[in-house]
Amino acid sequence: GGTFNNGTSDVTISSFYIDKYELTQAGYQAVMGSDPASGYGDGDAYPVYNVSWFNAIEYSNRRSLQEGLSPCYSYSSFGTNPDNWPAGWNSNYNNHTNVSCNWSANGYRLPTEMEWMYAAKGGNQSQGYTYSGSNDLNAVGWYWDNWGASAFSTHTVGALAANELGTFDMSGNVWEWCWDIYGTYPGGSQTDPHGATSGSYRVFRGGSWGHTASYCTVSNRHYNFAANCNSVIGFRCVRVSP
């Protein structure tokens, strides 16, 4: 954990664990029993894509349950086990506000937008790079100019240099879903912010193989409906630090 500036205000983040790599297709398959990724890089070591924010929420809870951890997410009054959630819970983007998070639970969850940004910048070891781990995107990220235009696909995870913390692909390859509802950054210092309290969209960060360099900076923000899924968005998980 530590304190950093997001371009608008100082944000203090508590310590947490974060996945070293974007979630792979093998990792998703092992928990969910299926692999939605197809046509834009296929194989165990490729990042999973064609996953909605809702899919990431369900994956997080199912992985927590598999490993005997306390799930972070509840859906409305239906508890934390996705088997008990109502049919269609993940089909309408408006349902995204029915998901709540227990921030002290020790299971897997999506990073908050500010946790993601802090990690992408290198945490308290940050060297202030434009991209995650370098000022040269070619050294750390797969994007349109060095991969997407020719291959028109994702790339296997962890193939380029890591950032200061040893995490890979936080710039480029696939965008990564975050917890937050999209909204303007609030002013004033904050500690462990969880994003806007209302809105129609969820945040994703980091750029992708299908985008140019400007989208892959550690400061760039993007958002979409929680039910949307496509070939350029995946995710990675975090856990609270005990």
C-alpha positions, 0 to 999 in steps of 0.5 A: 500500500501507499499514497499516489496522485491520480492526476486529480487528487492524492489517494491512499491505498491499503496493502493488497495482493494482485495477480501477476498475470491477466487471468488466462483461458486455462485459469477461467476454464478451471473455475467456470468449466468453460472458456468463452475466448475464441478467435482472437488468440486461443490457448491455455496461456492466452488471456481470457476475453469475451468476459463481461463484468458480471462474468468476472464477479461470478468467477471471483466468487466461484474461485473463492469458494473452490479455495475455501475463502470467503467470497467478496460479492453478494447479489441482492439478497441472494447471498454469495454463492452464484448457484443461488443467484436468480436466472438472468442476474447477469443479462441486464446491465442495470443489474450491476448495482445489485452486486455489493462487495464485502471489502474485508472478505479474504476471497478474490475480487476485482481491483478497485480502479485506484488499486489497479492504477496504483499497481500499474504505476508500480506501487510504492516502487513507481518510477513514474512511467507513462505505461506500466513498467516503461516509457516505451510501450513496446517493452511492456505491452502488446498494442495495435502497432506492435502486435494487433495490426498484424496478428489481430489477436491477443498475445500469451501473457507475461511475454514482455517485461514486468513493471516495478512490482513484477506484474505483467501486461497492465498496459496492453494485451487486454483491457482489465475490468475494475470494480468501480462504477464510472464517474469523475474523480472526486477532489480532495484526498481519499483512502481506499475509494470504491468509485462512484455510488451510481451510474450506468457503466463499470470501469476497465483500464490498461488498453489492449491489442486492438488499441493505439498507445494512447489508450495503454497509459497508466492514466487512461480510463475507459468504461462499458456496460457490465453485461458487455463482452468482447475480444479486447477485455479481460481481467485480473483479481486481487485479494486483501492483504492479511 
